[in-house]
Amino acid sequence: MPKAIQEFCRDTRQPVPETEGQFARCVFESLALKYAVVLDGLEELTGTKIEVLHIVGGGSQNKLLNQFTANASARTVLAGPVEATVLGNLLVQVRSNGELRSLADIRTVIRNSREPGVHEPIEIEAWRDARGRFDEICKGKTTA
């Protein structure tokens, strides 16, 4: 993967990462920018403004990626819970047992289980510029 990243960066005339830190930064920034592209596409398709992005599961533990995502998307990111799958499965079973009445009740229990990490967007103009470069680089390329 590092060689593929370096080759892509060379081909697109971008700085080529050499160190582990540079690779990590490149990957995290790219992921955050792609998330922003996808969110914008979802808004366009649904006609609904997405104000807050909830990141759950293991990815919610990466504070740097969550902050980059807030910056790139210009949206608040709420991170957590880490154990979302387990909580979801458990609470669906609790509901089927009659102890919770609705999906809204399940969401309330999860929301009250812990405070999410909150990441507010910063450096929005710099990230907007990066988004423009990202969009230009990705034109015509498959970036699934």
Disulfide bonds with the S-S distance in Angstrom:
none
